[in-house]
Each structure stands twice: as structure tokens, then as C-alpha cells.
Amino acid sequence: MKLPPLSNRLLACCGFVRPGDRVADVGCDHGYLGIHLLLTGAARSVLASDVNEQPLRCALRNARTYGVENKMTFCLSDGVRNIPRDFDTLVCAGMGADTMISILDAAPWLKSGDYRLILQCQSKRPELRRYLYDRGYAIRRETLAQDGKFLYPVMEVTFDPGHSLTPAQAYLSPALLESGSPLLPAFLDRVIGGLEKTVQGRSRAGGVDWEETRKILEDLKQIRVELGGCQ
Ligand SMILES: C[S@@+](CC[C@H](N)C(=O)[O-])C[C@H]1O[C@@H](n2cnc3c(N)ncnc32)[C@H](O)[C@@H]1O
């Protein structure tokens, strides 16, 4: 069986899909994730949606090429505004935190308890994690995928109010720490490196939340020491 070319990032998203899930891939672009899920039998059905017509046409063309167009539905939609709600798992991959947050904000019905979210966010991940916990979501599982020199966290999220994150956990969730991913030390090194630059910039500029950032950095460095391995 010929499968579509899928990055490790998207394969990690597929890894969180449960057998028999009805999946909604929001921001599907080429549609490869859904095609892969159908060809491998991981998903029962796939709704591929995108805010732009051109990617949706591309997804349909690819679905035809791989012979799964009859098992897929296609929907032009900004986020989940116009999509049918009869799915189990929402996948949202390859978007920044601002877009994901606006998609989730417009869909409080995702909090019914019927849905699981698989999120792979490209930017401002601490903001997304904070947003999720502030709105009653919790990260059940989180893992890392590597494509080339890039490391991508992928999270499985459910609505489960009453949990919170410390400031440092917004950068490294308990679920990601518990994942045991071999990529964790390298990921944490990058997070720490990024924060160190921020702290240096802020201490020069006299930023008001410098102390909090410094404390986050201390906590993450402590975790890094406990993880061991190269630094
Ligand atoms: C960078 S691509 C990622 C495609 C694929 N999910 C992946 O991870 O490889 C982002 C896609 O999201 C779509 N998109 C951006 N904002 C969106 C929104 N508000 N609702 C639905 N799709 C959106 C874009 O048109 C584009 O096809």
C-alpha cells in the first residue's frame, strides 16, 4: 500500500488518534494526515477542512490519487465554524498559537466532553498551554517529533477543568516531562536557550516580569540537570 509522504510531526499527531476515531483535520492543507489515517485504518472517517479553497482542492485531488475520496468529507470553514460536529477527535496542526486560540475561542461546544483535541502548535506554545488550562482544558499526553533540525511538541488535550500549570510547566508540561521522549533533553536545551536570550534582553531593558522569567529559567535548568545527558 502506498502511503502519502508524512512528516514525523504529522505522524506524531496520527499516533494520538484512537482506533475507529472520526477525525476532523482543521487546516488540512494537502490532506495527507487524513489520507494516511484512512489508508492505515487508524480512523473510521475523516473530515478535512480548511479556511482557504486552494488547499481544500489540493486535499480532494490527493484523496482521489490515493483512492480515499469516498471516505473523506471536505469542508470550507474558518476553524470549526461551519463543520459538522459528529466527530470524536479534532486535529489542528501546523498553525500558530494565535490561530489555534481563535479557533478554540469560537467553539465553546468543544468543551462538551465528547471531543479530544490533538494540537501541534508552531509558535508561542507556552501561551497556548496557559490558554488551555485557563479555559478548563488539560494536556493528557504530549510528545516530541523531529523533522530536520526542528523539534515539535504534539499534545493530546481534553476538557477537564480544575487543573493548573506552574509558570515553568507552561514551557514544559508535566505530560511532556513524563513522556520519556529521547528528544526531551535537546528540546529543553532549546527552551532554556531561548529564555536565556529573553532574560538577557529584559535585564538590559529593565523589563517588569524579568524576575518571573528568571525563576522559570531556574526551574527548567533544575529539571534539565535531573534529566542528565549532554547539555
Ligand atoms: C501550514 S498549513 C498546515 C497544514 C497541515 N495541517 C500540516 O500541519 O502540515 C496551515 C493550514 O491551515 C489553514 N488555516 C489557517 N487558518 C485557518 C483557520 N482559521 N481555519 C481553518 N484553516 C486554517 C491554512 O489555509 C493552511 O492550509
The ligand as a MOL file (V3000), in Angstrom:
LIG
                    3D

  0  0  0     0  0            999 V3000
M  V30 BEGIN CTAB
M  V30 COUNTS 27 29 0 0 0
M  V30 BEGIN ATOM
M  V30 1 C 0.9270 25.4840 7.4480 0
M  V30 2 S -0.5290 24.7200 6.9120 0 CHG=1
M  V30 3 C -0.5250 23.2520 7.8860 0
M  V30 4 C -1.1620 22.1190 7.1410 0
M  V30 5 C -1.2050 20.7940 7.8780 0
M  V30 6 N -2.1860 20.8210 8.9460 0
M  V30 7 C 0.1480 20.4640 8.4130 0
M  V30 8 O 0.3450 20.5290 9.6300 0
M  V30 9 O 1.0400 20.1330 7.6120 0 CHG=-1
M  V30 10 C -1.8060 25.6570 7.6870 0
M  V30 11 C -3.1520 25.4420 7.0390 0
M  V30 12 O -4.1490 25.9490 7.9020 0
M  V30 13 C -5.0780 26.6760 7.1500 0
M  V30 14 N -5.7040 27.6370 8.0590 0
M  V30 15 C -5.1780 28.7800 8.5810 0
M  V30 16 N -6.0590 29.3840 9.3840 0
M  V30 17 C -7.1570 28.5910 9.4070 0
M  V30 18 C -8.4210 28.6830 10.0500 0
M  V30 19 N -8.7360 29.7220 10.8280 0
M  V30 20 N -9.3230 27.7050 9.8400 0
M  V30 21 C -9.0300 26.6520 9.0330 0
M  V30 22 N -7.8590 26.5240 8.3820 0
M  V30 23 C -6.9300 27.4760 8.5730 0
M  V30 24 C -4.2750 27.2890 6.0130 0
M  V30 25 O -5.0910 27.6280 4.8950 0
M  V30 26 C -3.2900 26.1670 5.6990 0
M  V30 27 O -3.7960 25.2810 4.7270 0
M  V30 END ATOM
M  V30 BEGIN BOND
M  V30 1 1 1 2
M  V30 2 1 2 3
M  V30 3 1 2 10
M  V30 4 1 3 4
M  V30 5 1 4 5
M  V30 6 1 5 6
M  V30 7 1 5 7
M  V30 8 2 7 8
M  V30 9 1 7 9
M  V30 10 1 10 11
M  V30 11 1 11 12
M  V30 12 1 11 26
M  V30 13 1 12 13
M  V30 14 1 13 14
M  V30 15 1 13 24
M  V30 16 1 14 15
M  V30 17 1 14 23
M  V30 18 2 15 16
M  V30 19 1 16 17
M  V30 20 1 17 18
M  V30 21 2 17 23
M  V30 22 1 18 19
M  V30 23 2 18 20
M  V30 24 1 20 21
M  V30 25 2 21 22
M  V30 26 1 22 23
M  V30 27 1 24 25
M  V30 28 1 24 26
M  V30 29 1 26 27
M  V30 END BOND
M  V30 END CTAB
M  END
